């Protein structure tokens, strides 16, 4: 898709901007912009492994959460513009560094360019492609990725429209994300692992528990248990919330999670019969887990 010929409708914001002339809600123009391309060791064990995940951090984001730990690249759109050919080269460079996969982090607003880059390396890329997403994706854009993505790694951040409106200006978040996750599963099917225990294909649904958000987390886990095949997916519940960016403007989330809050969510996860997946220790809420965005590998 040439943005000069189309008004951008890639994400649920549907802002209709000609991104060759101005930036969209996502803060990005039509040129691929990256902040980092390097091995990353802090994803789920079946994604990172010992060798690391080949993460490609795209600049800009359609969601713009007030607490974003990567606000330097999502809200401020820090990064370097590169060609599609260079993006394809980066995929192969990460593979040559021993990456277990190519991990596309928040790339929804660059899907046409990602597809072009993957087409360039289709013969040479031997590792799975991971689509690492906020969950705020249109089904139409996801369908463009069918056959290109092996592993989907979506968040379901909110159930409550009031919370998603307050913290991400997206009252339709759950309505959109729930459909997106179901589309992802329909594309890649049940999880499959290689002989090393690394994920080859499938969906890991992530949810980060937030301060004063226990009921919202419980609603999300209930929805997952009732609407997704628990034997065929993985669920990753995260405790790493750290009050970054504009969190100080929202007193109710301007703190770390408590052990009591987290335990209530984990108890509910067990009640819902969600057994396959990952649970972080509360000690995971550390700022050092946030990558250094210094254009490494770009």
Secondary structure as the mmCIF struct_conf table of DSSP 4:
data_model
#
loop_
_struct_conf.conf_type_id
_struct_conf.id
_struct_conf.beg_label_comp_id
_struct_conf.beg_label_asym_id
_struct_conf.beg_label_seq_id
_struct_conf.end_label_comp_id
_struct_conf.end_label_asym_id
_struct_conf.end_label_seq_id
TURN_TY1_P TURN_TY1_P1 UNK A 3 UNK A 5
BEND BEND1 UNK A 6 UNK A 6
BEND BEND2 UNK A 10 UNK A 11
TURN_TY1_P TURN_TY1_P2 UNK A 12 UNK A 13
TURN_TY1_P TURN_TY1_P3 UNK A 19 UNK A 21
BEND BEND3 UNK A 22 UNK A 22
TURN_TY1_P TURN_TY1_P4 UNK A 25 UNK A 26
BEND BEND4 UNK A 27 UNK A 27
BEND BEND5 UNK A 30 UNK A 31
STRN STRN1 UNK A 33 UNK A 40
BEND BEND6 UNK A 43 UNK A 43
HELX_RH_AL_P HELX_RH_AL_P1 UNK A 45 UNK A 48
TURN_TY1_P TURN_TY1_P5 UNK A 49 UNK A 51
STRN STRN2 UNK A 53 UNK A 58
BEND BEND7 UNK A 59 UNK A 59
BEND BEND8 UNK A 62 UNK A 63
TURN_TY1_P TURN_TY1_P6 UNK A 66 UNK A 67
TURN_TY1_P TURN_TY1_P7 UNK A 69 UNK A 70
HELX_RH_AL_P HELX_RH_AL_P2 UNK A 71 UNK A 74
TURN_TY1_P TURN_TY1_P8 UNK A 75 UNK A 75
BEND BEND9 UNK A 76 UNK A 76
BEND BEND10 UNK A 79 UNK A 79
STRN STRN3 UNK A 80 UNK A 81
HELX_RH_AL_P HELX_RH_AL_P3 UNK A 84 UNK A 96
TURN_TY1_P TURN_TY1_P9 UNK A 97 UNK A 98
BEND BEND11 UNK A 100 UNK A 100
STRN STRN4 UNK A 101 UNK A 105
BEND BEND12 UNK A 106 UNK A 106
HELX_RH_3T_P HELX_RH_3T_P1 UNK A 108 UNK A 110
HELX_RH_AL_P HELX_RH_AL_P4 UNK A 111 UNK A 120
TURN_TY1_P TURN_TY1_P10 UNK A 121 UNK A 124
BEND BEND13 UNK A 127 UNK A 127
STRN STRN5 UNK A 128 UNK A 133
BEND BEND14 UNK A 135 UNK A 135
HELX_RH_AL_P HELX_RH_AL_P5 UNK A 139 UNK A 144
TURN_TY1_P TURN_TY1_P11 UNK A 145 UNK A 148
BEND BEND15 UNK A 150 UNK A 150
STRN STRN6 UNK A 151 UNK A 154
STRN STRN7 UNK A 155 UNK A 155
BEND BEND16 UNK A 159 UNK A 159
HELX_RH_AL_P HELX_RH_AL_P6 UNK A 161 UNK A 168
BEND BEND17 UNK A 169 UNK A 169
TURN_TY1_P TURN_TY1_P12 UNK A 171 UNK A 172
HELX_RH_AL_P HELX_RH_AL_P7 UNK A 173 UNK A 188
BEND BEND18 UNK A 190 UNK A 190
STRN STRN8 UNK A 192 UNK A 193
TURN_TY1_P TURN_TY1_P13 UNK A 195 UNK A 196
BEND BEND19 UNK A 197 UNK A 197
STRN STRN9 UNK A 199 UNK A 208
TURN_TY1_P TURN_TY1_P14 UNK A 211 UNK A 212
HELX_RH_AL_P HELX_RH_AL_P8 UNK A 214 UNK A 227
BEND BEND20 UNK A 228 UNK A 228
TURN_TY1_P TURN_TY1_P15 UNK A 230 UNK A 232
STRN STRN10 UNK A 234 UNK A 238
TURN_TY1_P TURN_TY1_P16 UNK A 245 UNK A 246
HELX_RH_3T_P HELX_RH_3T_P2 UNK A 247 UNK A 249
BEND BEND21 UNK A 250 UNK A 250
HELX_RH_3T_P HELX_RH_3T_P3 UNK A 251 UNK A 253
BEND BEND22 UNK A 254 UNK A 255
HELX_LH_PP_P HELX_LH_PP_P1 UNK A 256 UNK A 258
HELX_RH_AL_P HELX_RH_AL_P9 UNK A 259 UNK A 271
TURN_TY1_P TURN_TY1_P17 UNK A 272 UNK A 273
BEND BEND23 UNK A 276 UNK A 276
STRN STRN11 UNK A 277 UNK A 279
HELX_RH_3T_P HELX_RH_3T_P4 UNK A 282 UNK A 284
HELX_RH_3T_P HELX_RH_3T_P5 UNK A 287 UNK A 289
BEND BEND24 UNK A 290 UNK A 290
BEND BEND25 UNK A 294 UNK A 294
TURN_TY1_P TURN_TY1_P18 UNK A 296 UNK A 297
#
